[in-house]
Amino acid sequence: GHRRKNWKVRKFVLREDPAYLHYYDPAGGEDPLGAIRLRGCVVTAVEDMPDSKKYDMDNNLFEVITADEIHYYLQAASSAERTEWIKAIQTVARMGK
């Protein structure tokens, strides 16, 4: 959703070796639509997003900033799930290859 002004549901797979977050079309397809390199990234919870009034969001947002300073905004299904994703991505960013 950070590049387009609409949100799409994606399936994410977190990999440690190499440290990437691959995303897929949830309707199917074996090949990823893209990947976020996690080595050296920063991930944080987002409490307020500019222009969020345009979207019907339940919050649970988090941001991944890559080492190349590319910002990705992601939304989890719940607050607990957001916390799990943040912890898992932080671990892979530190320890992944």
Secondary structure, 3 states (H helix, E strand, C coil): CCCCCCCCCCEEEEECCCCEEEEECCCCCCCCCEEEECCCCEEEEECCCCCHHHCCCCCCEEEEECCCCCEEEEECCCHHHHHHHHHHHHHHHHHCC
